[in-house]
Amino acid sequence: MTAYSLLDLVPVVQGGSVGQALANAAELARHAEQLGFTRYWVAEHHGMAGIASAATSVVIGHIAAATHSMRVGAGGIMLPNHAPLVIAEQFGTLDALFPGRIDLGLGRAPGSDQRVAQAIRRTLDSDANAFPRDVLELQSYFADDGKTGIRATPGAGAKVDLWILGSSTYGAQLAAMLGLPYAFASHFAPDALDQAVEIYRRDFRPSAVLDKPHMMAGFNIFAADSDAEGELLASSQQQAFVALRTGNPRQLPPPVAGYRESLGAQGSAILDHVLQCSAVGGPAKVAREIAAFVARTGVDELMIASAIYDHEARKRSLAITAEVMAELKVAA
């Protein structure tokens, strides 16, 4: 049966603070662990007023310290922003502190605009082979195989689970070639999902860490006790997405009734397309939409995205999601 996990961008709500966002993340992680979520990932984004997970490895330590058994990690670290040795040291440290619980998802996007990306790394490598080369270098540090001539301390011998992330077929090809698990960002970039699933499964080569393909897909869930309430909760994420797409990223705003309709046909069509991998509504509707997505893709795991303004409503959404997943497991 399909596993379920949570992606948290640690949203800073309108009128809130980074401190409160981080406190909410720790409480939400404890809640997700009690509900049976497999893993809890945070993502690297920079220069965005509504996202508090820029220092991703630090936030992962905060979440791991607040939980006991659930896997915690990055979904993901944007490797072009960092020297692989630094990431090996950071995640080697996390593995030493929380052994057997740390995931490291790797992406090749900057997680920011070019101006911010340049401020982070100073120089950007435009070589198309830079990302796979960096992944191999990072693997070498963890394996402590001597290929780089440098020993990562911490990092050498760390048991960190590596994932390849992507929103195109490129990541699927790389993950298949390296025999690594693959996560597709269909929660905001759904267009190449079906093709990526096919390529990854078709071309997968067994490796020392994985003997068969393991595919995860991002999926938005805004669950509530009624369809109308679910639609209202989803309007915060819709507003934030429109603001981002129009070059005005902002803190997560409170929900607005009728927001989608207020955009008109064109704006609503944009959201329908970009957020098509979503389940919004009461338990029955959410169950149908999850089941349809899993049947279509056959993914091994759902990575659930759920940016909801009200913290208690977000916790309730996760509880309904866990109940639905349990029911679907019984039905299967």
Backbone hydrogen bonds in HBPLUS format (Angstrom, degrees):
<---DONOR---> <-ACCEPTOR-->    atom                        ^
c    i                          cat <-CA-CA->   ^        H-A-AA   ^      H-
h    n   atom  resd res      DA  || num        DHA   H-A  angle D-A-AA Bond
n    s   type  num  typ     dist DA aas  dist angle  dist       angle   num
A0003-ALA N   A0300-ASP O   3.04 MM 297  6.39 163.5  2.06 148.6 144.0     1
A0302-LEU N   A0003-ALA O   2.93 MM 299  6.26 160.8  1.97 145.6 148.2     2
A0038-THR N   A0004-TYR O   2.88 MM  34  5.97 166.5  1.90 152.1 154.6     3
A0005-SER N   A0302-LEU O   2.85 MM 297  6.13 155.1  1.92 165.9 174.1     4
A0304-ILE N   A0005-SER O   2.86 MM 299  5.92 168.8  1.87 137.6 137.3     5
A0006-LEU N   A0039-ARG O   3.01 MM  33  6.40 163.3  2.04 152.3 156.8     6
A0041-TRP N   A0006-LEU O   2.84 MM  35  6.19 166.4  1.85 166.1 170.0     7
A0007-LEU N   A0304-ILE O   2.83 MM 297  5.76 172.0  1.83 148.9 148.6     8
A0008-ASP N   A0041-TRP O   2.77 MM  33  6.11 167.7  1.79 165.8 169.2     9
A0052-ALA N   A0010-VAL O   3.00 MM  42  5.30 156.1  2.06 136.8 144.6    10
A0012-VAL N   A0050-GLY O   2.94 MM  38  4.60 159.1  1.99 109.9 116.0    11
A0252-LEU N   A0012-VAL O   2.98 MM 240  6.13 148.2  2.08 141.1 144.4    12
A0016-GLY N   A0013-VAL O   2.76 MM   3  5.09 157.6  1.81 137.0 137.3    13
A0014-GLN N   A0252-LEU O   2.76 MM 238  5.41 156.9  1.81 145.4 138.7    14
A0021-ALA N   A0017-SER O   3.04 MM   4  6.29 155.5  2.10 145.0 152.2    15
A0022-LEU N   A0018-VAL O   2.97 MM   4  6.22 156.9  2.02 155.2 160.2    16
A0023-ALA N   A0019-GLY O   3.02 MM   4  6.26 153.2  2.09 143.9 151.6    17
A0024-ASN N   A0020-GLN O   2.85 MM   4  6.05 157.6  1.90 150.2 156.3    18
A0025-ALA N   A0021-ALA O   2.98 MM   4  6.19 148.3  2.08 140.3 149.0    19
A0026-ALA N   A0022-LEU O   3.16 MM   4  6.44 157.8  2.21 146.8 150.7    20
A0027-GLU N   A0023-ALA O   3.16 MM   4  6.46 161.6  2.20 148.4 153.2    21
A0028-LEU N   A0024-ASN O   2.77 MM   4  5.94 159.4  1.81 152.4 159.1    22
A0029-ALA N   A0025-ALA O   2.86 MM   4  6.03 153.0  1.94 147.4 154.5    23
A0030-ARG N   A0026-ALA O   3.12 MM   4  6.41 159.3  2.17 146.4 150.9    24
A0031-HIS N   A0027-GLU O   3.00 MM   4  6.23 157.0  2.05 147.3 154.0    25
A0032-ALA N   A0028-LEU O   2.80 MM   4  6.06 158.3  1.84 151.2 157.1    26
A0033-GLU N   A0029-ALA O   2.90 MM   4  6.10 156.4  1.96 150.2 156.4    27
A0034-GLN N   A0030-ARG O   3.11 MM   4  6.36 158.3  2.15 146.7 151.6    28
A0035-LEU N   A0031-HIS O   3.07 MM   4  6.33 137.1  2.26 140.8 153.0    29
A0035-LEU N   A0032-ALA O   3.11 MM   3  4.97 125.7  2.42  91.1 105.7    30
A0037-PHE N   A0032-ALA O   3.06 MM   5  5.46 168.0  2.08 154.0 150.3    31
A0036-GLY N   A0033-GLU O   3.18 MM   3  5.31 160.3  2.22 104.3 110.3    32
A0071-ARG N   A0038-THR O   3.34 MM  33  6.47 153.9  2.42 154.8 147.5    33
A0040-TYR N   A0071-ARG O   2.90 MM  31  6.36 141.9  2.05 140.8 151.6    34
A0073-GLY N   A0040-TYR O   3.07 MM  33  6.44 154.8  2.13 145.9 146.3    35
A0042-VAL N   A0073-GLY O   2.98 MM  31  6.51 150.9  2.07 152.4 157.3    36
A0075-GLY N   A0042-VAL O   2.79 MM  33  5.55 163.8  1.82 134.4 139.6    37
A0044-GLU N   A0076-GLY O   3.02 MM  32  6.00 156.2  2.08 157.0 157.6    38
A0046-HIS N   A0111-GLY O   2.97 MM  65  6.19 157.6  2.03 167.7 165.3    39
A0051-ILE N   A0048-MET O   3.32 MM   3  5.68 171.8  2.33 118.4 118.3    40
A0058-VAL N   A0055-ALA O   3.07 MM   3  5.57 123.3  2.41 110.6 124.4    41
A0059-VAL N   A0055-ALA O   3.11 MM   4  6.40 156.7  2.16 153.1 160.4    42
A0060-ILE N   A0056-THR O   2.90 MM   4  6.16 155.3  1.96 153.2 160.5    43
A0061-GLY N   A0057-SER O   3.14 MM   4  6.37 154.9  2.20 141.2 146.7    44
A0062-HIS N   A0058-VAL O   3.10 MM   4  6.43 150.7  2.19 142.9 151.1    45
A0063-ILE N   A0059-VAL O   2.90 MM   4  6.22 156.6  1.95 154.1 159.7    46
A0064-ALA N   A0060-ILE O   2.81 MM   4  5.97 168.4  1.82 156.5 160.2    47
A0065-ALA N   A0061-GLY O   2.99 MM   4  6.03 152.9  2.07 142.2 149.1    48
A0066-ALA N   A0063-ILE O   3.02 MM   3  5.14 136.0  2.22  99.6 112.4    49
A0067-THR N   A0064-ALA O   3.24 MM   3  5.27 156.2  2.30 101.4 108.5    50
A0072-VAL N   A0101-ARG O   2.77 MM  29  6.02 160.8  1.81 168.2 172.3    51
A0103-ASP N   A0072-VAL O   2.99 MM  31  6.05 153.0  2.07 131.6 137.6    52
A0074-ALA N   A0103-ASP O   3.26 MM  29  6.28 147.9  2.37 123.4 127.8    53
A0105-GLY N   A0074-ALA O   2.86 MM  31  5.26 141.0  2.01 134.5 145.2    54
A0077-ILE N   A0105-GLY O   2.83 MM  28  6.14 162.5  1.86 165.9 160.4    55
A0107-GLY N   A0077-ILE O   2.92 MM  30  6.06 165.6  1.94 150.5 151.5    56
A0081-ASN N   A0078-MET O   2.92 MM   3  5.87 162.7  1.95 131.8 137.2    57
A0079-LEU N   A0107-GLY O   2.95 MM  28  6.03 131.7  2.19 155.7 162.1    58
A0082-HIS N   A0079-LEU O   3.01 MM   3  5.40 167.0  2.02 119.9 124.1    59
A0086-VAL N   A0083-ALA O   2.98 MM   3  5.46 125.7  2.28 113.4 126.3    60
A0087-ILE N   A0083-ALA O   3.34 MM   4  6.77 156.8  2.40 152.9 159.4    61
A0088-ALA N   A0084-PRO O   2.88 MM   4  6.14 156.9  1.93 151.8 158.7    62
A0089-GLU N   A0085-LEU O   2.96 MM   4  6.23 153.3  2.04 146.4 153.1    63
A0090-GLN N   A0086-VAL O   2.91 MM   4  6.18 161.1  1.94 150.0 155.3    64
A0091-PHE N   A0087-ILE O   2.90 MM   4  6.00 175.4  1.90 156.4 157.9    65
A0092-GLY N   A0088-ALA O   2.77 MM   4  5.63 136.3  1.96 134.2 146.9    66
A0093-THR N   A0089-GLU O   2.97 MM   4  6.05 147.9  2.07 139.4 147.0    67
A0094-LEU N   A0090-GLN O   3.06 MM   4  6.43 154.7  2.12 141.2 148.1    68
A0095-ASP N   A0091-PHE O   2.94 MM   4  6.02 154.2  2.01 136.7 143.5    69
A0096-ALA N   A0092-GLY O   3.00 MM   4  6.21 147.3  2.11 139.3 148.0    70
A0097-LEU N   A0093-THR O   2.99 MM   4  6.27 147.7  2.09 147.6 156.6    71
A0098-PHE N   A0094-LEU O   2.78 MM   4  5.89 153.5  1.84 150.6 158.5    72
A0101-ARG N   A0098-PHE O   3.27 MM   3  5.89 143.6  2.42 145.9 143.0    73
A0161-ASP N   A0102-ILE O   3.20 MM  59  6.58 161.4  2.23 157.2 154.9    74
A0104-LEU N   A0161-ASP O   2.76 MM  57  5.94 158.5  1.80 165.1 159.9    75
A0163-TRP N   A0104-LEU O   2.96 MM  59  6.05 153.5  2.03 138.1 135.3    76
A0106-LEU N   A0163-TRP O   2.91 MM  57  6.09 153.2  1.99 139.0 145.0    77
A0165-LEU N   A0106-LEU O   2.91 MM  59  5.60 163.6  1.93 152.9 147.4    78
A0117-ALA N   A0113-ASP O   2.85 MM   4  6.04 162.3  1.89 156.8 162.9    79
A0118-GLN N   A0114-GLN O   2.93 MM   4  6.03 153.6  2.00 143.5 149.0    80
A0119-ALA N   A0115-ARG O   3.19 MM   4  6.45 147.2  2.30 137.6 146.3    81
A0119-ALA N   A0116-VAL O   3.06 MM   3  5.00 117.1  2.47  93.1 108.9    82
A0120-ILE N   A0116-VAL O   3.01 MM   4  6.33 138.8  2.18 146.2 157.6    83
A0120-ILE N   A0117-ALA O   3.20 MM   3  5.14 127.8  2.49  92.1 105.3    84
A0121-ARG N   A0117-ALA O   3.06 MM   4  6.29 174.2  2.07 159.5 158.5    85
A0122-ARG N   A0118-GLN O   2.57 MM   4  4.48 132.4  1.79 124.9 138.2    86
A0123-THR N   A0121-ARG O   2.73 MM   2  5.43 144.1  1.86  99.1  91.2    87
A0130-ALA N   A0127-ASP O   3.00 MM   3  5.33 166.0  2.02 115.4 119.4    88
A0133-ARG N   A0129-ASN O   3.09 MM   4  6.11 155.2  2.15 149.7 157.4    89
A0134-ASP N   A0130-ALA O   2.86 MM   4  6.05 151.7  1.94 149.2 156.9    90
A0135-VAL N   A0131-PHE O   2.92 MM   4  6.23 154.9  1.99 155.9 163.4    91
A0136-LEU N   A0132-PRO O   3.02 MM   4  6.22 162.5  2.05 148.0 151.7    92
A0137-GLU N   A0133-ARG O   3.00 MM   4  6.23 151.0  2.09 142.6 150.9    93
A0138-LEU N   A0134-ASP O   2.91 MM   4  6.14 157.4  1.97 147.5 153.4    94
A0139-GLN N   A0135-VAL O   2.91 MM   4  6.20 159.5  1.95 151.8 157.4    95
A0140-SER N   A0136-LEU O   2.98 MM   4  6.18 149.8  2.08 141.6 149.7    96
A0141-TYR N   A0137-GLU O   3.10 MM   4  6.48 150.3  2.19 147.9 154.8    97
A0142-PHE N   A0138-LEU O   3.16 MM   4  6.52 164.4  2.19 154.4 157.5    98
A0143-ALA N   A0139-GLN O   2.84 MM   4  6.03 156.5  1.90 150.1 157.6    99
A0144-ASP N   A0140-SER O   2.89 MM   4  5.88 128.3  2.16 138.9 151.7   100
A0144-ASP N   A0141-TYR O   3.25 MM   3  5.07 135.1  2.46  91.8 104.0   101
A0157-GLY N   A0142-PHE O   2.73 MM  15  5.13 142.9  1.87 129.5 139.0   102
A0149-GLY N   A0146-GLY O   3.21 MM   3  5.21 139.4  2.39  98.4 109.8   103
A0156-ALA N   A0152-ALA O   2.85 MM   4  5.20 155.8  1.91 142.9 139.6   104
A0158-ALA N   A0155-GLY O   3.01 MM   3  5.25 166.7  2.03 131.7 131.0   105
A0164-ILE N   A0181-PRO O   3.05 MM  17  6.44 165.3  2.07 158.8 161.6   106
A0183-ALA N   A0164-ILE O   2.96 MM  19  6.35 159.6  2.00 157.6 162.6   107
A0166-GLY N   A0183-ALA O   3.06 MM  17  6.52 131.0  2.30 159.3 168.2   108
A0185-ALA N   A0166-GLY O   2.84 MM  19  6.03 157.7  1.89 153.9 160.5   109
A0173-GLN N   A0169-THR O   3.01 MM   4  6.27 156.1  2.07 152.7 157.9   110
A0174-LEU N   A0170-TYR O   3.06 MM   4  6.39 160.8  2.10 153.7 158.9   111
A0175-ALA N   A0171-GLY O   2.87 MM   4  5.99 171.1  1.88 154.8 157.5   112
A0176-ALA N   A0172-ALA O   3.01 MM   4  6.05 157.7  2.06 142.7 149.2   113
A0177-MET N   A0173-GLN O   2.99 MM   4  6.14 157.7  2.04 145.1 151.2   114
A0178-LEU N   A0174-LEU O   2.96 MM   4  6.16 157.5  2.01 154.8 160.2   115
A0179-GLY N   A0175-ALA O   2.93 MM   4  5.83 117.7  2.33 137.4 151.9   116
A0180-LEU N   A0175-ALA O   2.98 MM   5  4.99 163.5  2.01 143.8 147.5   117
A0179-GLY N   A0176-ALA O   3.34 MM   3  5.13 146.2  2.47  93.1 102.7   118
A0205-ARG N   A0176-ALA O   2.94 MM  29  5.85 148.1  2.04 148.8 145.4   119
A0182-TYR N   A0214-HIS O   3.06 MM  32  6.44 164.9  2.09 167.9 172.8   120
A0216-MET N   A0182-TYR O   2.85 MM  34  6.15 159.7  1.89 160.2 164.3   121
A0184-PHE N   A0216-MET O   2.94 MM  32  6.28 159.7  1.98 142.1 145.0   122
A0218-GLY N   A0184-PHE O   2.89 MM  34  6.19 155.9  1.95 170.4 178.5   123
A0188-PHE N   A0185-ALA O   3.33 MM   3  6.22 172.9  2.33 120.5 122.6   124
A0189-ALA N   A0185-ALA O   2.95 MM   4  5.83 144.3  2.08 148.1 158.4   125
A0193-LEU N   A0190-PRO O   3.16 MM   3  5.47 168.2  2.17 121.1 123.7   126
A0196-ALA N   A0192-ALA O   2.85 MM   4  5.94 160.5  1.89 159.9 166.3   127
A0197-VAL N   A0193-LEU O   2.93 MM   4  6.17 161.3  1.96 159.9 164.5   128
A0198-GLU N   A0194-ASP O   3.12 MM   4  6.32 162.8  2.15 144.6 148.9   129
A0199-ILE N   A0195-GLN O   2.94 MM   4  6.18 166.6  1.95 154.6 157.9   130
A0200-TYR N   A0196-ALA O   2.93 MM   4  6.00 171.3  1.93 154.3 157.1   131
A0201-ARG N   A0197-VAL O   3.11 MM   4  6.23 170.0  2.12 151.7 154.4   132
A0202-ARG N   A0198-GLU O   2.91 MM   4  5.94 158.4  1.96 148.7 155.7   133
A0203-ASP N   A0199-ILE O   2.93 MM   4  5.88 166.1  1.95 155.0 157.9   134
A0207-SER N   A0210-LEU O   2.81 MM   3  5.24 171.5  1.82 151.8 154.2   135
A0300-ASP N   A0215-MET O   2.88 MM  85  5.38 137.0  2.07 141.9 155.5   136
A0301-GLU N   A0215-MET O   3.25 MM  86  6.54 137.4  2.45 152.1 152.7   137
A0217-ALA N   A0301-GLU O   3.14 MM  84  6.67 150.0  2.24 155.3 162.0   138
A0303-MET N   A0217-ALA O   2.94 MM  86  5.81 173.1  1.95 138.6 139.5   139
A0219-PHE N   A0303-MET O   2.91 MM  84  6.01 149.7  2.01 148.3 147.3   140
A0305-ALA N   A0219-PHE O   2.97 MM  86  5.99 155.0  2.04 128.0 135.0   141
A0220-ASN N   A0277-CYS O   3.03 MM  57  6.38 161.0  2.07 154.3 150.4   142
A0279-ALA N   A0220-ASN O   2.78 MM  59  6.19 144.4  1.91 147.7 159.1   143
A0221-ILE N   A0305-ALA O   3.07 MM  84  6.35 156.6  2.13 164.8 167.8   144
A0222-PHE N   A0279-ALA O   2.91 MM  57  6.33 162.2  1.94 162.2 167.6   145
A0281-GLY N   A0222-PHE O   3.02 MM  59  6.44 164.9  2.05 160.2 160.1   146
A0224-ALA N   A0281-GLY O   2.99 MM  57  5.95 147.7  2.09 141.5 145.0   147
A0230-GLY N   A0226-SER O   3.08 MM   4  6.32 156.9  2.13 146.9 153.4   148
A0231-GLU N   A0227-ASP O   3.00 MM   4  6.27 157.0  2.05 151.3 157.0   149
A0232-LEU N   A0228-ALA O   3.06 MM   4  6.32 151.3  2.15 143.1 150.9   150
A0233-LEU N   A0229-GLU O   2.95 MM   4  6.23 163.7  1.97 154.0 157.4   151
A0234-ALA N   A0230-GLY O   3.08 MM   4  6.27 153.7  2.15 146.9 153.7   152
A0235-SER N   A0232-LEU O   3.10 MM   3  5.41 147.9  2.20 106.3 115.7   153
A0238-GLN N   A0234-ALA O   3.08 MM   4  6.37 158.4  2.13 150.8 157.7   154
A0239-GLN N   A0235-SER O   2.94 MM   4  6.04 158.9  1.99 142.6 147.2   155
A0240-ALA N   A0236-SER O   3.01 MM   4  6.28 161.0  2.05 148.5 154.0   156
A0241-PHE N   A0237-GLN O   2.85 MM   4  6.04 153.1  1.93 149.0 156.2   157
A0242-VAL N   A0238-GLN O   3.02 MM   4  6.24 164.5  2.04 151.6 155.2   158
A0243-ALA N   A0239-GLN O   2.95 MM   4  6.15 159.9  1.99 149.9 155.9   159
A0244-LEU N   A0240-ALA O   2.98 MM   4  6.17 152.8  2.05 142.7 149.9   160
A0245-ARG N   A0241-PHE O   2.92 MM   4  6.16 163.9  1.94 154.4 158.4   161
A0246-THR N   A0242-VAL O   3.05 MM   4  6.18 131.6  2.29 141.2 153.1   162
A0248-ASN N   A0243-ALA O   2.72 MM   5  4.94 156.7  1.77 163.5 156.7   163
A0247-GLY N   A0244-LEU O   3.04 MM   3  5.21 159.0  2.08 112.2 113.5   164
A0259-TYR N   A0256-VAL O   3.29 MM   3  5.50 142.3  2.44 136.9 129.5   165
A0262-SER N   A0258-GLY O   3.08 MM   4  6.30 143.0  2.23 147.0 157.8   166
A0262-SER N   A0259-TYR O   2.98 MM   3  5.08 123.2  2.31  97.8 113.2   167
A0263-LEU N   A0260-ARG O   3.13 MM   3  5.45 151.2  2.22 105.5 113.9   168
A0264-GLY N   A0261-GLU O   3.23 MM   3  5.65 153.8  2.31 108.9 115.9   169
A0268-SER N   A0264-GLY O   3.03 MM   4  6.08 162.4  2.06 154.4 160.1   170
A0269-ALA N   A0265-ALA O   2.93 MM   4  6.00 150.4  2.02 142.4 150.4   171
A0270-ILE N   A0266-GLN O   3.09 MM   4  6.40 148.4  2.19 146.5 154.4   172
A0271-LEU N   A0267-GLY O   3.20 MM   4  6.55 161.4  2.24 149.2 152.7   173
A0272-ASP N   A0268-SER O   2.88 MM   4  6.12 157.3  1.94 148.5 155.7   174
A0273-HIS N   A0269-ALA O   3.01 MM   4  6.19 148.5  2.11 142.6 150.0   175
A0274-VAL N   A0270-ILE O   2.95 MM   4  6.17 177.0  1.95 161.2 160.2   176
A0275-LEU N   A0271-LEU O   2.87 MM   4  5.55 160.5  1.91 145.6 152.1   177
A0276-GLN N   A0273-HIS O   3.40 MM   3  5.22 152.0  2.48 110.6 107.0   178
A0286-VAL N   A0282-GLY O   2.97 MM   4  6.10 167.8  1.98 164.5 168.5   179
A0287-ALA N   A0283-PRO O   2.91 MM   4  6.01 157.4  1.96 147.5 153.7   180
A0288-ARG N   A0284-ALA O   3.10 MM   4  6.37 158.7  2.15 146.4 151.3   181
A0289-GLU N   A0285-LYS O   3.05 MM   4  6.29 161.5  2.08 151.6 156.4   182
A0290-ILE N   A0286-VAL O   2.91 MM   4  6.08 158.3  1.96 153.6 159.2   183
A0291-ALA N   A0287-ALA O   2.97 MM   4  6.05 168.7  1.98 150.0 153.7   184
A0292-ALA N   A0288-ARG O   2.97 MM   4  6.14 153.4  2.04 144.4 151.5   185
A0293-PHE N   A0289-GLU O   3.13 MM   4  6.24 156.4  2.19 139.9 145.7   186
A0294-VAL N   A0290-ILE O   2.94 MM   4  6.21 167.0  1.96 161.9 164.9   187
A0295-ALA N   A0291-ALA O   2.95 MM   4  6.03 157.6  2.00 144.6 151.3   188
A0296-ARG N   A0292-ALA O   2.98 MM   4  6.10 150.2  2.07 141.7 149.6   189
A0297-THR N   A0293-PHE O   3.01 MM   4  6.19 159.9  2.05 151.5 156.0   190
A0298-GLY N   A0294-VAL O   2.66 MM   4  5.12 153.2  1.73 141.6 150.4   191
A0314-ARG N   A0310-ASP O   2.94 MM   4  6.23 146.2  2.06 148.8 159.2   192
A0315-LYS N   A0311-HIS O   3.01 MM   4  6.33 154.3  2.07 148.0 154.4   193
A0316-ARG N   A0312-GLU O   2.95 MM   4  6.20 153.7  2.02 144.7 152.2   194
A0317-SER N   A0313-ALA O   2.91 MM   4  6.13 149.3  2.00 141.8 150.1   195
A0318-LEU N   A0314-ARG O   3.06 MM   4  6.41 155.0  2.13 148.7 154.2   196
A0319-ALA N   A0315-LYS O   3.01 MM   4  6.31 153.5  2.08 145.7 153.2   197
A0320-ILE N   A0316-ARG O   2.95 MM   4  6.24 161.7  1.98 154.0 157.9   198
A0321-THR N   A0317-SER O   2.95 MM   4  6.15 156.8  2.00 145.1 152.2   199
A0322-ALA N   A0318-LEU O   2.91 MM   4  6.17 159.0  1.96 151.0 155.5   200
A0323-GLU N   A0319-ALA O   3.02 MM   4  6.27 155.4  2.08 146.3 153.1   201
A0324-VAL N   A0320-ILE O   2.87 MM   4  6.11 158.5  1.92 153.1 159.0   202
A0325-MET N   A0321-THR O   2.89 MM   4  6.14 161.9  1.92 153.0 157.8   203
A0326-ALA N   A0322-ALA O   3.00 MM   4  6.17 153.1  2.07 143.9 151.0   204
A0327-GLU N   A0323-GLU O   3.02 MM   4  6.28 155.4  2.08 145.9 152.5   205
A0328-LEU N   A0324-VAL O   2.88 MM   4  6.16 155.8  1.94 152.7 159.6   206
A0329-LYS N   A0325-MET O   2.96 MM   4  6.14 147.1  2.07 141.1 150.0   207
A0330-VAL N   A0326-ALA O   3.06 MM   4  6.37 156.4  2.12 147.0 152.4   208
A0331-ALA N   A0327-GLU O   2.96 MM   4  6.19 160.6  1.99 147.7 153.4   209
A0332-ALA N   A0328-LEU O   2.90 MM   4  6.06 146.5  2.01 141.8 150.6   210
